[in-house]
Amino acid sequence: MTNEATNGLDVYGNGVIGSNTQASYSWQVGKYSGAQLATPRYTQMMYRSGTDAASGGTYPLTITVNNNGAPAVMYELEFVMPPTVDPNILTPKVPIVSAIVNGVNETANWTIYNQNGSNGATGDATLGPSAFALVATAKAGGIPIGKSATFILNMPILLSAFPFQEIGATGDYRDVHGYARAPRRSTRSGRQTC
C-alpha cells in the first residue's frame, strides 16, 4: 500500500493558468537515523520520540514541489506544522541535505527559516510559531514556472504524534532577497495530510 498523499498547493490562486494547473507538492519520510526503529509503515509516517527508546535522531524528508501554472518563479515554501510541533525548537537541520531545482543542484542556494532564527535557521518574524520555510538565497535557486524541485532535509524526531492532522503549505513568490518584483504572500494554503 502506498500512502503518498499529494495535494494541490494553492499558490495565491492569482494568475494561475487553467483550472487544474496549480503548484503541488508531495512529502515522503525516510528511515530514522537510529538503529532501534524500523522503516515506517507508510511513506509519510514518523515515530515519535520515546518509541523503542528513540530520541535525538532524525528522519530524512523528501519534499517534491511542482510550480505548475504559476505567475512567477517560486522563491519560498512555507510549512505550518500542527500546534504540538515548534520548529523553533525542532528545526529541520541546517544546512539542508540537498535542493535539486529543474535537475540542477541548488543546495547552496536554499536554506531554512523559522520564526526565531534558532538552531542555525534564519529568523523571519512573519512566520508563525509552528511554521518553517525553505527559502532561496540566490536568484538562480528559484523554482521556475512549470518546473520542479526536490528538497531533502533532516527533521528531528518529534516529541508528540499527530495522526491524521494536516501540515499546511504555501508556495510563495515573495522575493525576500529582492531578485525580482513579485506579489506578496497570500494567506491561502494547500493541505498535505501527514
C-alpha positions in Angstrom: 0.0 0.0 0.0 1.3 3.4 -0.9 0.4 6.4 1.3 1.9 9.2 -0.7 -0.6 11.9 -0.4 -0.2 14.8 -2.9 -2.4 17.8 -2.6 -2.7 21.0 -4.7 -0.7 23.8 -3.2 -2.9 26.9 -3.7 -0.3 29.5 -4.7 -2.4 32.6 -4.2 -5.0 31.5 -6.7 -3.8 34.6 -8.5 -2.7 34.3 -12.1 -3.0 30.5 -12.1 -3.3 29.3 -15.7 -6.1 26.9 -16.3 -8.4 25.3 -13.8 -6.3 22.3 -12.6 -2.8 23.6 -13.0 -1.6 24.9 -9.7 1.6 24.3 -7.8 1.6 21.0 -5.9 3.9 19.1 -3.6 4.5 15.7 -2.1 6.1 14.7 1.2 7.9 11.5 1.9 9.7 10.3 5.1 12.7 8.0 5.0 14.2 5.7 7.7 15.0 7.1 11.1 18.8 7.6 11.8 18.9 5.4 14.9 19.0 1.6 14.7 16.1 0.9 17.1 13.3 1.9 14.7 12.2 0.0 11.6 11.3 1.8 8.4 7.9 3.5 8.9 4.9 1.5 7.6 3.8 4.5 5.5 5.9 6.9 3.4 4.6 9.9 5.4 4.9 8.5 8.9 7.4 9.3 11.7 7.5 7.6 15.0 7.6 10.0 18.0 10.4 10.4 20.5 10.5 7.6 23.1 9.2 4.8 20.7 11.6 1.9 21.4 13.7 4.4 23.4 14.4 6.5 20.3 15.5 10.1 20.9 17.7 12.7 19.3 17.8 11.2 15.9 16.4 12.5 12.6 14.2 11.5 9.7 15.1 12.4 6.1 12.2 14.3 4.5 11.9 14.4 0.7 9.7 17.2 -0.5 8.9 17.5 -4.2 7.4 20.7 -5.5 5.9 21.4 -8.9 5.5 25.1 -9.8 2.7 24.4 -12.3 0.6 27.2 -13.8 2.3 29.8 -11.7 2.5 33.5 -12.5 6.1 33.8 -11.2 9.2 32.0 -10.0 8.8 30.4 -6.5 11.4 31.5 -4.0 9.9 30.3 -0.8 7.9 27.3 0.5 6.3 27.6 4.0 5.1 24.7 6.1 2.8 25.1 9.1 3.1 22.2 11.4 0.5 21.1 14.0 0.5 23.1 17.2 2.3 20.3 19.0 5.4 20.9 16.8 7.5 24.0 17.4 10.1 24.4 14.5 11.9 27.0 16.7 12.9 24.0 18.9 12.6 21.1 16.4 14.1 22.9 13.4 14.9 20.8 10.4 18.7 20.5 10.4 20.7 23.3 8.7 22.1 23.1 6.1 19.6 21.2 4.1 20.8 17.9 2.7 20.0 18.8 -1.0 18.0 21.0 -3.2 17.7 19.9 -6.9 15.8 22.6 -8.9 14.9 21.7 -12.5 17.6 19.0 -12.5 20.4 21.3 -11.2 22.0 21.1 -7.8 21.0 24.3 -6.0 21.7 23.1 -2.4 23.9 26.1 -1.7 21.1 28.4 -2.8 18.4 27.3 -0.3 18.2 27.5 3.5 15.7 27.1 6.3 13.9 29.9 8.1 11.9 29.8 11.3 10.3 32.5 13.4 13.2 32.9 16.0 16.2 32.1 13.9 17.1 29.3 16.3 19.2 26.1 15.6 21.0 27.6 12.7 17.9 28.7 10.8 17.5 32.3 9.6 14.9 34.3 11.6 11.7 35.6 9.9 9.2 37.2 12.3 6.5 36.9 9.6 6.4 33.1 10.2 4.1 31.7 12.8 5.4 29.8 15.9 4.5 26.5 14.2 6.0 27.3 10.8 9.3 26.9 9.0 10.1 27.8 5.4 12.5 26.7 2.7 13.9 29.9 1.1 16.0 30.6 -1.9 19.1 32.6 -1.1 20.1 33.3 -4.7 18.1 34.2 -7.7 19.3 31.1 -9.6 17.8 28.9 -6.8 14.1 29.8 -7.5 11.8 27.2 -9.0 10.9 28.4 -12.5 7.3 28.4 -13.8 6.4 24.9 -15.0 9.4 23.3 -13.4 10.0 21.2 -10.2 12.4 20.9 -7.3 13.2 18.1 -4.8 14.4 19.0 -1.4 15.8 16.6 1.2 16.1 17.8 4.8 16.7 16.1 8.1 13.9 16.5 10.6 14.5 15.8 14.3 12.3 13.0 15.8 9.1 14.7 17.0 8.1 14.8 20.7 4.4 14.0 20.0 2.4 12.2 17.5 -0.2 13.9 15.3 -2.0 11.2 13.3 -4.3 12.5 10.5 -3.5 16.1 11.2 -2.7 18.4 8.4 0.5 20.2 7.5 -0.4 23.4 5.6 1.9 24.7 2.9 2.1 27.9 1.0 4.2 28.4 -2.1 5.5 31.9 -2.1 6.5 34.2 -4.9 7.6 36.6 -2.2 11.2 37.5 -3.0 12.8 38.2 0.3 16.1 39.0 -1.3 14.9 41.4 -4.0 15.7 39.3 -7.1 12.6 40.3 -9.0 9.2 42.1 -8.4 6.7 39.5 -7.1 3.3 39.5 -5.4 3.3 39.5 -1.6 2.5 36.2 0.1 -1.1 35.1 0.4 -2.9 33.5 3.4 -4.2 30.7 1.2 -2.6 27.3 1.5 -2.8 23.8 0.2 -3.1 21.0 2.7 -0.9 17.9 3.0 -2.2 15.1 5.2 0.5 13.6 7.4 
